C-alpha cells in the first residue's frame, strides 16, 4: 500500500469486470440487509472492537540502522506508557516487495482510543521520539483499518520465521462479496497454517483488504499453499476473490526485534 508509500504497494495484477449483484453477496446478515451504505457494510463484516493503524515508512537506504534504533525507542515508548490507549501489534521490515520499507501496526481502543492517544502524544515526550525518526524517512503513509469479524488479530507470540502480508485493492462496492468468499475459504487454509489477521480499510486508501500469515520460511510457504489447493473450497475462494480485486500484492516481512508478533 505504499505510493511511495501507497500505490507501489498495490502494483500490478488482474483486473476483471464484475456485476452489481456481487454487492449483495456478503455474509448472511449482509444479504438480509439489502441495499446498504458503506458504514453499514463495516458494521456487518467488522469486529468493531479495535481500530488498527497501519503505518508505512519508506526509509532512506543508507539510514536503515539509525531508523531502526529511533523506531524502537518510539514504539516501545508508546506501549510502555499506561496513559495511552494503544498497543503495538507488530513492527516489520520488507524483505520482498517495496525495499527499505517498514510496517508498524498499532491497535487502538476504537476511534475514541485513537483520538485520545493522538492528543496525548502531541503533548508528551513521545512527539520528540517520533520526530527523531523523520530525518531517516523518505515518505510516510497511515491507514486506519478494522478487523474482519471472522478473523481477529493474533495475540503476541514468538514463532520465528517470516510474515506475508497480502493486500487487495477491491472494486468499490465488493467488500461484502470478498468477506463472504473468504469466510467460506478460510477453513481450507486453517488446516495448514494459522492466520495472523485480516483487515479492511476505513480511513486512508479505501476499498483495500489485507491479510497476514506466518511461515517458518519461503519453502514452507510454498508447500503450505500447495496443500491448500487440495482442499475443497479453496480454488473457488481464489477464483472469486480474483474477480473482486483490481490489484493484488504479496509482501514478505521480517519482524523487528521488539515486535510483539515475531
N, C-alpha and C positions, 0 to 999 in steps of 0.2 A: 503493500500500500503506500510506498514512497513515491513521490513525484519529484523527485529529488526533493522531498521524500515520498510523494504519493503515487503518481502514475506509473513510474518504472516498476513499482512493486506489483502492479497488476499489468503485466505485459501482454504477450500475445497468446491466443489460442482460439477456440472455435467461437463462432457467432451464428446462432440459428434463430429462425423465426419462431414465435410462439403465439398461440391463440389466447383470446381473452378468457376462455374458460379455465385456464390454469390458475387464474387469480383466486378461484374459489376451491382449490384442491388441497387445502391445508388439513390440519388435524380435525377430528370430528367436531370439536367445539367451533372451529372456524367455519366449517362447511355449513353448520346450522345458522351461523350469524348472517349469511347472505352478503350483500354489498356493504363493506365496512371500510373505515378510513385507516390510515397507516398507524395511528396511535392505538386503535383497537386491535390491529394485527399484532402489535407489540405485546399487548395485554394477553392475547390468546396464546402466543408461542413463547413468550419470555418468562423467565423465572421471577423477575420483578424484585428480587431481594437486594441485589447489588448492581452497581454500575462499574464497569471495568474500563479504565483509561489505558489505551494503547499509545505509548509514547515512543516514536521512532526518531532516532538521532543518526544522521549521516555525518560521520566523523572524518576529520582530515586524516589521510592515510598515515602521515608521519607523526600523528599525535594520539594514536590509539592507547598507548601506555598511560599517558597523562590523563586522558579522558576516563579510562577505567578507574583510576585512583580517585578522581573527582566524583565520578558517578557512584562509586561505592560509599564515599563519605556522605553524599546527599541522600541516597535512597535508604541506606541503613539508618541515617539520622531520622528520616521520616517515620520509619516503622518502630523506632525506639521511643518516640515521643508519645506519651499516653494522652496528650491533649488532642491529638489529631484523629480524625475519623477515617483512617486509611490503613490498608495492609498492602504489602508487596507480594504479588503472586509469583513473579519471577523476572529475571533480567538475563538477556541472551545477546550473543554476538552472531551475526550471519556468517556461515561457512560457505554455503552455496546459495547464490542469489545476488541481491544488491550488496556488493562488498563494502566493508568499512561502515556497516550499518548495525545499530544496536536497538533492541526492543526491550522496553520495560512495561510490564502490565501491573497497574495499581488497582486495588479493589476498594471502592468507596461504599459507604452505607447509603446506597441510592443517591439521588441527586442532592438531597439535603446534606448528606455527608460530604459530597463533593464540594458544595458551596462553602460549608464550614471549614473544610480543610484548606481550600484555596485562600480564604480570607485570613486564616491563621498563619499560613505560610508566608503571606505577603508582609506580615508584621512580626517575623521571627528571624532567628539566625539561619533558618533553612533557605531563605531567599538568597543570602550571600553564598551559601553552599551550592545552590542551583546556578547562580551567576558564575561560579568558578568553573563550571563545565563549558560555558559558552565559547570561550576562545578556541576550543578544540572541535567545535561543531560547525559543519558547513550549512546544514539545514535541519529543521525540526518539523514534526507533524504530531498532532494529537487527535485521537479519535475516541469517542465515548461509545462503548458497546454494552449490550445487555446479554446475559447468558440465555441460551435456549433452555426451556424448562426440562427437556428430556436429557440434558447433559450438563449438570453443574460442574464447575471447575474443580479439579482435583485438589486435595489439601497438600500442604508442603510435604515433600519426600525427597529422598536422595537415592535414585535408582541407577544413576550414571548413564552414559551413552549420549545420544543426540536427540534433538526435538525436531519435529517437522511441523511447520505452520503452513496450512493450505488456505488460500484466500480466493474468494469468488466474487466477481463483480456481476451481480444479478441484473437481469432485465427488470426495470421498475414494475412493481405490481406482482412479483412472483415469489415473495418471501414465504407465503403460506404453502405454496406448492413445493418449495425447496425443503421446508421443515417437514412436510408430510413424507416426502421421498426419503429423507434421512432418518426420520423416526422409524420407518419400516426397515431400512437397510442397516441401521447401526448394530443390530444384533449379530449380523454376519461378521462385522469387524471385531466386536467384543469377544468373540470366541478365541481370538489370537492375540489381541493387544487391547489394553485399557486406554480409552481416550483421556486426554488431559482436560479438554474443554471445548466448547463451541459457543460462538457469539455472533450477534448481528448488530450492525452499526445503527446508532440513533442520532449522533451528532458528529459532524465532520464529513468525510466521504460517505455518502449514503448508498443504500442498496448493496451493501457488502456483507458477506458472512465469512467467518474464519473458523477453522477447527484445528486443533493441535494434538499431536501424537508423540509418543516417546519410544525409541528403539535402542537396543544396545549399539548398533552400528548400521551402516547403509546396506550391508549384505543381509542383515536380519530384516530390515525394512522391505527389501525386495522379496524375500521368502514369505514374509507375513502377508504382503499384498497379493502374492500369487495364490496363497491358500484361501484368501477371502473370495477369490473368483470361483472357487469350487462350492461355495455355499449358496443355496437358493436365495434369491432376492438381491444379491449384491450387484449382479450385472444390470438388473433393472434399475437399481438406485443410481448407478453410474450413468446409465443412458439418460435417465430422467433429469439428473442434475446438470448434465452437459447441455441439455436443451434450454435450461433456465439461465445459464450464465453467458455473459458476453466475453469475459476473460477469466482465466484461472491461473493461479501460480502456486508453486511449491517451493518453500524455503527451508533449508536445513540450518538449524541453530545449535549453538553450543552455550550451555548455561555459564554465567559468570560465577565466581567462587562464592559470592554472598547470596546467590539466588535461592529462595526457599524451595523452588521446584528445580531439581537438578538430578 
